[in-house]
Amino acid sequence: MRRSTHPCSTYPGLAALGICLTLSACSGPAPASEGRSSGAPSVAAQDATPDQITTVVLVRHAEKEEGDDPALTSEGRQRAAQLSHVLSEGAVDAIYASQFRRTQETAEVIASTVGLEVEVVDARDTEGLANRLRTEHAGETVLVVSHSNIVPEVIRALGAGAVEIPEEEYDDLFVVLLNGTTGGASAVHLNYGTDSGGG
């Protein structure tokens, strides 16, 4: 999916995310995505109450240097600041990042803005992270910063269908709404900050 037909997708950047977060708080149960993978779990968070919506915001780390565990470039630090500006407009209850420097540096900018600690998780354990998001954060808004190949896996593990992030793109932002009653999930694809030129 490149763009969703969800109402949020008709607004650019900050406005779109604000509308999505508002919808997650007041619109009732989120419908299951049509692109939902048949093998994805369809269980509700055990601690969720009826009509409780969990909002998971997922992004790839910002632009990085070369190397085995690179830091962000100056362009990447600017993008991280843009992400912080977008997310500081809403309530973020928890932040997760992988064990790599580039994801943690991206996450730390928003974490310092909203006064949270970044929880570091193993990038490979996508099912474990998805389970934590369902069971430990029912009704909350959570940011996940990971990688172009891992973000789609987490979205799939949450039951919200299939997405792709091209290697050259850094401006993708996904909002997954988890329905605490039915276990259904839907995903909205947005973009934020400077266009990364990925098409």
Residue pairs with C-beta under 8 A, 6 or more apart in sequence:
1 35
1 161
1 162
1 163
1 187
1 189
2 189
3 9
3 189
4 187
4 188
4 189
6 20
6 186
6 188
7 19
7 23
8 16
8 17
8 19
8 20
8 23
8 175
8 188
8 190
9 16
9 188
9 189
9 190
10 16
11 19
12 191
13 86
13 190
13 191
13 192
13 193
14 85
14 86
14 89
14 192
16 188
16 190
17 57
17 86
17 87
17 89
17 90
17 173
17 175
17 190
17 192
18 89
18 90
20 55
20 175
20 177
20 188
20 190
21 55
21 90
21 91
21 141
21 175
23 177
24 30
24 53
24 54
24 55
24 141
24 175
24 177
25 53
27 53
28 51
28 53
29 51
29 53
29 179
29 181
29 182
29 184
30 53
30 177
30 178
30 179
30 184
30 185
30 186
31 184
31 186
32 42
32 159
32 179
32 182
32 184
32 185
32 186
33 159
33 160
33 161
33 185
33 186
33 187
34 161
35 160
35 161
35 162
35 187
36 159
36 160
36 161
36 185
37 156
37 159
37 161
37 162
40 156
40 157
40 158
40 159
40 160
40 185
41 130
41 157
41 159
41 183
42 159
42 182
42 183
42 184
43 134
43 183
44 134
44 179
44 180
44 181
44 182
44 183
45 52
45 54
45 134
45 135
45 137
45 138
45 178
45 180
46 135
47 135
47 136
47 138
48 54
48 138
48 139
48 180
48 181
49 138
49 139
49 180
50 180
50 181
51 179
51 180
51 181
52 138
52 139
52 180
52 181
53 139
53 177
53 178
53 179
53 180
54 133
54 134
54 137
54 138
54 139
54 140
54 141
54 142
54 177
54 178
54 180
55 140
55 141
55 142
55 175
55 176
55 177
55 178
56 133
56 137
56 141
56 142
56 144
56 158
56 175
56 176
56 177
56 178
57 87
57 92
57 141
57 142
57 143
57 144
57 173
57 174
57 175
57 176
58 143
58 144
58 145
58 146
58 151
58 154
58 155
58 173
58 174
58 175
58 176
59 83
59 106
59 143
59 144
59 145
59 146
59 151
59 172
59 173
59 174
59 192
60 145
60 146
60 147
60 148
60 151
60 165
60 169
60 170
60 172
61 72
61 76
61 100
61 102
61 103
61 105
61 106
61 145
61 146
61 147
61 170
62 72
62 75
62 76
62 77
62 78
62 79
62 80
62 83
62 102
62 105
62 106
62 170
63 72
63 73
63 75
63 76
63 79
63 170
63 196
64 70
64 71
64 72
64 73
64 76
64 102
65 71
65 72
65 73
69 100
69 101
69 102
70 101
70 102
71 101
71 102
71 105
72 80
72 102
72 105
72 106
75 194
76 102
76 105
76 106
76 170
77 105
77 109
78 193
78 194
79 106
79 170
79 171
79 193
79 194
80 105
80 106
80 108
80 109
80 110
81 109
82 192
82 193
82 194
83 106
83 109
83 110
83 173
83 192
83 193
84 109
84 110
84 113
86 173
86 192
86 193
87 110
87 113
87 114
87 143
88 110
88 113
88 114
90 141
91 141
92 110
92 114
92 116
92 141
92 142
92 143
93 116
93 137
93 140
93 141
93 142
94 116
94 119
94 137
94 140
94 142
94 143
95 107
95 110
95 111
95 116
95 117
95 118
95 119
95 142
95 143
95 144
95 145
96 107
96 118
96 119
96 120
96 121
96 129
96 142
96 143
96 144
96 145
97 103
97 104
97 106
97 107
97 118
97 119
97 120
97 121
97 144
97 145
97 146
98 104
98 120
98 121
98 122
98 123
98 145
98 146
98 147
98 150
99 120
99 121
99 122
99 123
100 123
100 147
103 123
103 145
103 146
103 147
104 118
104 120
104 145
106 145
107 118
107 143
107 145
108 118
110 143
111 117
111 118
121 128
121 129
121 132
122 128
123 146
123 147
123 150
126 150
126 153
126 154
126 156
126 157
127 157
129 144
129 154
129 157
130 154
130 157
130 158
133 142
133 144
133 158
133 178
134 158
134 178
138 180
139 180
144 151
144 154
146 154
148 165
148 166
148 167
148 169
149 165
151 163
151 165
151 172
151 174
152 162
152 163
152 164
152 165
155 161
155 162
155 163
155 174
155 176
155 187
156 162
158 176
158 178
158 185
159 183
159 184
159 185
160 176
160 185
160 186
160 187
161 187
163 174
163 187
163 189
165 172
166 198
166 199
168 196
168 197
168 198
169 196
169 197
169 198
170 196
170 198
171 191
171 192
171 193
171 194
171 195
171 196
171 198
172 189
172 190
172 191
173 189
173 190
173 191
173 192
174 187
174 188
174 189
174 190
175 187
175 188
175 190
176 185
176 186
176 187
176 188
177 185
177 186
177 187
177 188
178 184
178 185
179 185
